[in-house]
């Protein structure tokens, strides 16, 4: 269920104590809010501002001042270049993108290329068909599926 998913994210942040957290795919902002409790800063990326997402947490960045949202598509070279430093300095990166069969296959390998050693990459929905190839073949770092504790659709942790 969603509750277990957010409890797992909160637990990972509590144990890992990230100074800098990045979320890719803000949607309604719940994960960013949960991750912000034990993170010094949370930078969240999405293609639409929160105020355009039905059901989004109202005034997320006012309620949680350590969260900032960046509007942009990390598949696009310019957006990637503008934000590569944020991604390369993150201690914890949570990717919950569109699962469109393209985005994650492009962005996750880029993230792993620049992620600093010791950082955690959390991937949502790794049991979805469009995520299987990425999870099983494209990731060469130690990893584990914590789906029994989080989402039934799979919560993957990659240890960079």
Biotite code that builds the C-alpha atoms (Angstrom):
import biotite.structure as struc

atoms = struc.array([
    struc.Atom([0.000, 0.000, 0.000], chain_id="A", res_id=1, res_name="UNK", atom_name="CA", element="C"),
    struc.Atom([0.981, 3.645, -0.221], chain_id="A", res_id=2, res_name="UNK", atom_name="CA", element="C"),
    struc.Atom([1.342, 3.868, 3.558], chain_id="A", res_id=3, res_name="UNK", atom_name="CA", element="C"),
    struc.Atom([4.052, 1.189, 3.642], chain_id="A", res_id=4, res_name="UNK", atom_name="CA", element="C"),
    struc.Atom([5.755, 2.849, 0.665], chain_id="A", res_id=5, res_name="UNK", atom_name="CA", element="C"),
    struc.Atom([5.992, 6.203, 2.452], chain_id="A", res_id=6, res_name="UNK", atom_name="CA", element="C"),
    struc.Atom([7.040, 4.546, 5.720], chain_id="A", res_id=7, res_name="UNK", atom_name="CA", element="C"),
    struc.Atom([9.847, 2.785, 3.827], chain_id="A", res_id=8, res_name="UNK", atom_name="CA", element="C"),
    struc.Atom([11.004, 6.067, 2.264], chain_id="A", res_id=9, res_name="UNK", atom_name="CA", element="C"),
    struc.Atom([10.884, 7.760, 5.679], chain_id="A", res_id=10, res_name="UNK", atom_name="CA", element="C"),
    struc.Atom([12.874, 4.897, 7.237], chain_id="A", res_id=11, res_name="UNK", atom_name="CA", element="C"),
    struc.Atom([15.530, 4.993, 4.530], chain_id="A", res_id=12, res_name="UNK", atom_name="CA", element="C"),
    struc.Atom([15.945, 8.753, 5.030], chain_id="A", res_id=13, res_name="UNK", atom_name="CA", element="C"),
    struc.Atom([16.044, 8.364, 8.807], chain_id="A", res_id=14, res_name="UNK", atom_name="CA", element="C"),
    struc.Atom([18.821, 5.738, 8.607], chain_id="A", res_id=15, res_name="UNK", atom_name="CA", element="C"),
    struc.Atom([20.808, 7.257, 5.720], chain_id="A", res_id=16, res_name="UNK", atom_name="CA", element="C"),
    struc.Atom([20.494, 10.861, 7.047], chain_id="A", res_id=17, res_name="UNK", atom_name="CA", element="C"),
    struc.Atom([20.940, 12.506, 3.634], chain_id="A", res_id=18, res_name="UNK", atom_name="CA", element="C"),
    struc.Atom([22.224, 16.035, 3.541], chain_id="A", res_id=19, res_name="UNK", atom_name="CA", element="C"),
    struc.Atom([20.926, 16.407, -0.010], chain_id="A", res_id=20, res_name="UNK", atom_name="CA", element="C"),
    struc.Atom([17.969, 14.424, -1.386], chain_id="A", res_id=21, res_name="UNK", atom_name="CA", element="C"),
    struc.Atom([16.694, 14.522, -4.957], chain_id="A", res_id=22, res_name="UNK", atom_name="CA", element="C"),
    struc.Atom([13.287, 13.321, -6.081], chain_id="A", res_id=23, res_name="UNK", atom_name="CA", element="C"),
    struc.Atom([12.545, 12.821, -9.772], chain_id="A", res_id=24, res_name="UNK", atom_name="CA", element="C"),
    struc.Atom([8.778, 12.955, -10.266], chain_id="A", res_id=25, res_name="UNK", atom_name="CA", element="C"),
    struc.Atom([7.100, 15.143, -7.649], chain_id="A", res_id=26, res_name="UNK", atom_name="CA", element="C"),
    struc.Atom([3.495, 14.340, -8.543], chain_id="A", res_id=27, res_name="UNK", atom_name="CA", element="C"),
    struc.Atom([1.442, 15.372, -5.458], chain_id="A", res_id=28, res_name="UNK", atom_name="CA", element="C"),
    struc.Atom([4.470, 15.953, -3.225], chain_id="A", res_id=29, res_name="UNK", atom_name="CA", element="C"),
    struc.Atom([3.888, 13.258, -0.593], chain_id="A", res_id=30, res_name="UNK", atom_name="CA", element="C"),
    struc.Atom([7.295, 11.590, -1.022], chain_id="A", res_id=31, res_name="UNK", atom_name="CA", element="C"),
    struc.Atom([9.083, 14.948, -0.969], chain_id="A", res_id=32, res_name="UNK", atom_name="CA", element="C"),
    struc.Atom([7.287, 15.833, 2.278], chain_id="A", res_id=33, res_name="UNK", atom_name="CA", element="C"),
    struc.Atom([8.215, 12.497, 3.892], chain_id="A", res_id=34, res_name="UNK", atom_name="CA", element="C"),
    struc.Atom([11.832, 12.673, 2.716], chain_id="A", res_id=35, res_name="UNK", atom_name="CA", element="C"),
    struc.Atom([12.207, 16.274, 3.914], chain_id="A", res_id=36, res_name="UNK", atom_name="CA", element="C"),
    struc.Atom([11.842, 15.285, 7.570], chain_id="A", res_id=37, res_name="UNK", atom_name="CA", element="C"),
    struc.Atom([15.308, 13.689, 7.741], chain_id="A", res_id=38, res_name="UNK", atom_name="CA", element="C"),
    struc.Atom([16.967, 15.464, 4.802], chain_id="A", res_id=39, res_name="UNK", atom_name="CA", element="C"),
    struc.Atom([18.713, 18.807, 5.010], chain_id="A", res_id=40, res_name="UNK", atom_name="CA", element="C"),
    struc.Atom([17.440, 19.720, 1.533], chain_id="A", res_id=41, res_name="UNK", atom_name="CA", element="C"),
    struc.Atom([15.085, 18.075, -0.974], chain_id="A", res_id=42, res_name="UNK", atom_name="CA", element="C"),
    struc.Atom([15.190, 19.082, -4.625], chain_id="A", res_id=43, res_name="UNK", atom_name="CA", element="C"),
    struc.Atom([12.290, 17.668, -6.563], chain_id="A", res_id=44, res_name="UNK", atom_name="CA", element="C"),
    struc.Atom([11.936, 17.629, -10.354], chain_id="A", res_id=45, res_name="UNK", atom_name="CA", element="C"),
    struc.Atom([8.760, 17.532, -12.380], chain_id="A", res_id=46, res_name="UNK", atom_name="CA", element="C"),
    struc.Atom([7.439, 18.749, -15.708], chain_id="A", res_id=47, res_name="UNK", atom_name="CA", element="C"),
    struc.Atom([4.514, 20.576, -14.063], chain_id="A", res_id=48, res_name="UNK", atom_name="CA", element="C"),
    struc.Atom([4.341, 22.851, -11.019], chain_id="A", res_id=49, res_name="UNK", atom_name="CA", element="C"),
    struc.Atom([2.591, 21.446, -7.961], chain_id="A", res_id=50, res_name="UNK", atom_name="CA", element="C"),
    struc.Atom([-0.244, 23.954, -8.247], chain_id="A", res_id=51, res_name="UNK", atom_name="CA", element="C"),
    struc.Atom([-1.194, 22.305, -11.570], chain_id="A", res_id=52, res_name="UNK", atom_name="CA", element="C"),
    struc.Atom([-1.385, 18.770, -10.136], chain_id="A", res_id=53, res_name="UNK", atom_name="CA", element="C"),
    struc.Atom([-4.832, 17.724, -8.821], chain_id="A", res_id=54, res_name="UNK", atom_name="CA", element="C"),
    struc.Atom([-4.592, 16.618, -5.186], chain_id="A", res_id=55, res_name="UNK", atom_name="CA", element="C"),
    struc.Atom([-1.092, 18.023, -4.656], chain_id="A", res_id=56, res_name="UNK", atom_name="CA", element="C"),
    struc.Atom([-0.084, 19.211, -1.206], chain_id="A", res_id=57, res_name="UNK", atom_name="CA", element="C"),
    struc.Atom([-1.064, 22.870, -1.093], chain_id="A", res_id=58, res_name="UNK", atom_name="CA", element="C"),
    struc.Atom([1.887, 25.222, -0.507], chain_id="A", res_id=59, res_name="UNK", atom_name="CA", element="C"),
    struc.Atom([4.345, 22.305, -0.203], chain_id="A", res_id=60, res_name="UNK", atom_name="CA", element="C"),
    struc.Atom([7.440, 24.504, -0.353], chain_id="A", res_id=61, res_name="UNK", atom_name="CA", element="C"),
    struc.Atom([5.970, 26.924, 2.203], chain_id="A", res_id=62, res_name="UNK", atom_name="CA", element="C"),
    struc.Atom([5.039, 24.121, 4.594], chain_id="A", res_id=63, res_name="UNK", atom_name="CA", element="C"),
    struc.Atom([8.396, 22.404, 4.074], chain_id="A", res_id=64, res_name="UNK", atom_name="CA", element="C"),
    struc.Atom([10.926, 25.179, 3.437], chain_id="A", res_id=65, res_name="UNK", atom_name="CA", element="C"),
    struc.Atom([13.755, 22.702, 2.801], chain_id="A", res_id=66, res_name="UNK", atom_name="CA", element="C"),
    struc.Atom([11.979, 21.500, -0.390], chain_id="A", res_id=67, res_name="UNK", atom_name="CA", element="C"),
    struc.Atom([12.433, 23.233, -3.727], chain_id="A", res_id=68, res_name="UNK", atom_name="CA", element="C"),
    struc.Atom([10.770, 22.161, -6.950], chain_id="A", res_id=69, res_name="UNK", atom_name="CA", element="C"),
    struc.Atom([12.505, 22.497, -10.300], chain_id="A", res_id=70, res_name="UNK", atom_name="CA", element="C"),
    struc.Atom([10.315, 22.390, -13.393], chain_id="A", res_id=71, res_name="UNK", atom_name="CA", element="C"),
    struc.Atom([12.039, 20.582, -16.234], chain_id="A", res_id=72, res_name="UNK", atom_name="CA", element="C"),
    struc.Atom([12.484, 17.284, -18.051], chain_id="A", res_id=73, res_name="UNK", atom_name="CA", element="C"),
    struc.Atom([15.764, 15.579, -17.100], chain_id="A", res_id=74, res_name="UNK", atom_name="CA", element="C"),
    struc.Atom([15.719, 13.726, -20.446], chain_id="A", res_id=75, res_name="UNK", atom_name="CA", element="C"),
    struc.Atom([16.444, 17.053, -22.129], chain_id="A", res_id=76, res_name="UNK", atom_name="CA", element="C"),
    struc.Atom([20.197, 17.767, -22.410], chain_id="A", res_id=77, res_name="UNK", atom_name="CA", element="C"),
    struc.Atom([19.873, 21.389, -21.273], chain_id="A", res_id=78, res_name="UNK", atom_name="CA", element="C"),
    struc.Atom([17.816, 20.529, -18.179], chain_id="A", res_id=79, res_name="UNK", atom_name="CA", element="C"),
    struc.Atom([20.258, 17.707, -17.364], chain_id="A", res_id=80, res_name="UNK", atom_name="CA", element="C"),
    struc.Atom([23.318, 19.998, -17.733], chain_id="A", res_id=81, res_name="UNK", atom_name="CA", element="C"),
    struc.Atom([21.705, 22.727, -15.618], chain_id="A", res_id=82, res_name="UNK", atom_name="CA", element="C"),
    struc.Atom([21.079, 20.252, -12.778], chain_id="A", res_id=83, res_name="UNK", atom_name="CA", element="C"),
    struc.Atom([23.846, 17.634, -12.985], chain_id="A", res_id=84, res_name="UNK", atom_name="CA", element="C"),
    struc.Atom([25.589, 19.154, -9.953], chain_id="A", res_id=85, res_name="UNK", atom_name="CA", element="C"),
    struc.Atom([22.446, 18.762, -7.820], chain_id="A", res_id=86, res_name="UNK", atom_name="CA", element="C"),
    struc.Atom([22.217, 15.101, -8.847], chain_id="A", res_id=87, res_name="UNK", atom_name="CA", element="C"),
    struc.Atom([25.926, 14.348, -8.435], chain_id="A", res_id=88, res_name="UNK", atom_name="CA", element="C"),
    struc.Atom([26.011, 15.795, -4.916], chain_id="A", res_id=89, res_name="UNK", atom_name="CA", element="C"),
    struc.Atom([22.869, 14.007, -3.670], chain_id="A", res_id=90, res_name="UNK", atom_name="CA", element="C"),
    struc.Atom([23.110, 11.424, -0.896], chain_id="A", res_id=91, res_name="UNK", atom_name="CA", element="C"),
    struc.Atom([19.709, 9.927, -1.731], chain_id="A", res_id=92, res_name="UNK", atom_name="CA", element="C"),
    struc.Atom([17.893, 10.012, -5.077], chain_id="A", res_id=93, res_name="UNK", atom_name="CA", element="C"),
    struc.Atom([14.316, 8.779, -5.462], chain_id="A", res_id=94, res_name="UNK", atom_name="CA", element="C"),
    struc.Atom([13.125, 8.207, -9.036], chain_id="A", res_id=95, res_name="UNK", atom_name="CA", element="C"),
    struc.Atom([9.366, 7.951, -9.482], chain_id="A", res_id=96, res_name="UNK", atom_name="CA", element="C"),
    struc.Atom([9.008, 9.074, -13.089], chain_id="A", res_id=97, res_name="UNK", atom_name="CA", element="C"),
    struc.Atom([6.396, 8.347, -15.755], chain_id="A", res_id=98, res_name="UNK", atom_name="CA", element="C"),
    struc.Atom([7.256, 4.672, -16.450], chain_id="A", res_id=99, res_name="UNK", atom_name="CA", element="C"),
    struc.Atom([6.731, 5.325, -20.152], chain_id="A", res_id=100, res_name="UNK", atom_name="CA", element="C"),
    struc.Atom([9.392, 2.878, -21.320], chain_id="A", res_id=101, res_name="UNK", atom_name="CA", element="C"),
    struc.Atom([11.739, 5.737, -22.246], chain_id="A", res_id=102, res_name="UNK", atom_name="CA", element="C"),
    struc.Atom([12.301, 8.247, -19.420], chain_id="A", res_id=103, res_name="UNK", atom_name="CA", element="C"),
    struc.Atom([13.822, 5.920, -16.818], chain_id="A", res_id=104, res_name="UNK", atom_name="CA", element="C"),
    struc.Atom([15.960, 4.106, -19.414], chain_id="A", res_id=105, res_name="UNK", atom_name="CA", element="C"),
    struc.Atom([17.523, 7.462, -20.328], chain_id="A", res_id=106, res_name="UNK", atom_name="CA", element="C"),
    struc.Atom([17.684, 9.193, -16.945], chain_id="A", res_id=107, res_name="UNK", atom_name="CA", element="C"),
    struc.Atom([18.586, 6.378, -14.506], chain_id="A", res_id=108, res_name="UNK", atom_name="CA", element="C"),
    struc.Atom([21.863, 5.401, -16.272], chain_id="A", res_id=109, res_name="UNK", atom_name="CA", element="C"),
    struc.Atom([22.797, 9.109, -16.396], chain_id="A", res_id=110, res_name="UNK", atom_name="CA", element="C"),
    struc.Atom([22.107, 9.423, -12.677], chain_id="A", res_id=111, res_name="UNK", atom_name="CA", element="C"),
    struc.Atom([24.175, 6.333, -11.874], chain_id="A", res_id=112, res_name="UNK", atom_name="CA", element="C"),
    struc.Atom([27.026, 7.714, -13.969], chain_id="A", res_id=113, res_name="UNK", atom_name="CA", element="C"),
    struc.Atom([27.247, 10.907, -11.891], chain_id="A", res_id=114, res_name="UNK", atom_name="CA", element="C"),
    struc.Atom([25.993, 9.677, -8.487], chain_id="A", res_id=115, res_name="UNK", atom_name="CA", element="C"),
    struc.Atom([28.574, 9.843, -5.756], chain_id="A", res_id=116, res_name="UNK", atom_name="CA", element="C"),
    struc.Atom([29.851, 6.688, -4.071], chain_id="A", res_id=117, res_name="UNK", atom_name="CA", element="C"),
    struc.Atom([27.858, 5.879, -0.950], chain_id="A", res_id=118, res_name="UNK", atom_name="CA", element="C"),
    struc.Atom([24.652, 7.392, -2.271], chain_id="A", res_id=119, res_name="UNK", atom_name="CA", element="C"),
    struc.Atom([21.368, 5.497, -2.492], chain_id="A", res_id=120, res_name="UNK", atom_name="CA", element="C"),
    struc.Atom([19.190, 5.403, -5.594], chain_id="A", res_id=121, res_name="UNK", atom_name="CA", element="C"),
    struc.Atom([15.594, 4.378, -4.930], chain_id="A", res_id=122, res_name="UNK", atom_name="CA", element="C"),
    struc.Atom([13.511, 3.300, -7.931], chain_id="A", res_id=123, res_name="UNK", atom_name="CA", element="C"),
    struc.Atom([9.749, 2.952, -7.671], chain_id="A", res_id=124, res_name="UNK", atom_name="CA", element="C"),
    struc.Atom([7.688, 0.334, -9.518], chain_id="A", res_id=125, res_name="UNK", atom_name="CA", element="C"),
    struc.Atom([10.595, -1.857, -10.655], chain_id="A", res_id=126, res_name="UNK", atom_name="CA", element="C"),
    struc.Atom([8.234, -4.816, -11.170], chain_id="A", res_id=127, res_name="UNK", atom_name="CA", element="C"),
    struc.Atom([6.329, -2.977, -13.926], chain_id="A", res_id=128, res_name="UNK", atom_name="CA", element="C"),
    struc.Atom([7.033, -4.499, -17.356], chain_id="A", res_id=129, res_name="UNK", atom_name="CA", element="C"),
    struc.Atom([8.545, -1.246, -18.660], chain_id="A", res_id=130, res_name="UNK", atom_name="CA", element="C"),
    struc.Atom([11.024, -1.178, -15.741], chain_id="A", res_id=131, res_name="UNK", atom_name="CA", element="C"),
    struc.Atom([12.141, -4.835, -15.888], chain_id="A", res_id=132, res_name="UNK", atom_name="CA", element="C"),
    struc.Atom([14.905, -4.440, -18.462], chain_id="A", res_id=133, res_name="UNK", atom_name="CA", element="C"),
    struc.Atom([16.329, -1.427, -16.670], chain_id="A", res_id=134, res_name="UNK", atom_name="CA", element="C"),
    struc.Atom([16.245, -3.160, -13.281], chain_id="A", res_id=135, res_name="UNK", atom_name="CA", element="C"),
    struc.Atom([17.567, -6.527, -14.448], chain_id="A", res_id=136, res_name="UNK", atom_name="CA", element="C"),
    struc.Atom([20.085, -5.599, -17.157], chain_id="A", res_id=137, res_name="UNK", atom_name="CA", element="C"),
    struc.Atom([21.054, -1.932, -17.162], chain_id="A", res_id=138, res_name="UNK", atom_name="CA", element="C"),
    struc.Atom([22.063, -1.538, -13.518], chain_id="A", res_id=139, res_name="UNK", atom_name="CA", element="C"),
    struc.Atom([25.487, -2.941, -12.645], chain_id="A", res_id=140, res_name="UNK", atom_name="CA", element="C"),
    struc.Atom([25.631, -1.793, -9.015], chain_id="A", res_id=141, res_name="UNK", atom_name="CA", element="C"),
    struc.Atom([24.540, -3.828, -5.982], chain_id="A", res_id=142, res_name="UNK", atom_name="CA", element="C"),
    struc.Atom([20.771, -3.629, -5.644], chain_id="A", res_id=143, res_name="UNK", atom_name="CA", element="C"),
    struc.Atom([17.806, -5.084, -3.809], chain_id="A", res_id=144, res_name="UNK", atom_name="CA", element="C"),
    struc.Atom([14.030, -5.132, -4.314], chain_id="A", res_id=145, res_name="UNK", atom_name="CA", element="C"),
    struc.Atom([12.303, -4.111, -1.103], chain_id="A", res_id=146, res_name="UNK", atom_name="CA", element="C"),
    struc.Atom([8.828, -4.509, -2.589], chain_id="A", res_id=147, res_name="UNK", atom_name="CA", element="C"),
    struc.Atom([7.767, -6.742, 0.311], chain_id="A", res_id=148, res_name="UNK", atom_name="CA", element="C"),
    struc.Atom([8.207, -3.698, 2.562], chain_id="A", res_id=149, res_name="UNK", atom_name="CA", element="C"),
    struc.Atom([7.106, -0.928, 0.186], chain_id="A", res_id=150, res_name="UNK", atom_name="CA", element="C"),
    struc.Atom([5.058, -0.957, -2.986], chain_id="A", res_id=151, res_name="UNK", atom_name="CA", element="C"),
    struc.Atom([3.772, -4.314, -4.264], chain_id="A", res_id=152, res_name="UNK", atom_name="CA", element="C"),
    struc.Atom([5.015, -3.013, -7.640], chain_id="A", res_id=153, res_name="UNK", atom_name="CA", element="C"),
    struc.Atom([8.569, -3.066, -6.347], chain_id="A", res_id=154, res_name="UNK", atom_name="CA", element="C"),
    struc.Atom([10.811, -0.606, -4.566], chain_id="A", res_id=155, res_name="UNK", atom_name="CA", element="C"),
    struc.Atom([14.371, -1.002, -5.771], chain_id="A", res_id=156, res_name="UNK", atom_name="CA", element="C"),
    struc.Atom([17.400, 0.258, -3.877], chain_id="A", res_id=157, res_name="UNK", atom_name="CA", element="C"),
    struc.Atom([20.673, 0.674, -5.787], chain_id="A", res_id=158, res_name="UNK", atom_name="CA", element="C"),
    struc.Atom([23.812, 1.111, -3.699], chain_id="A", res_id=159, res_name="UNK", atom_name="CA", element="C"),
    struc.Atom([26.202, 3.445, -5.454], chain_id="A", res_id=160, res_name="UNK", atom_name="CA", element="C"),
])
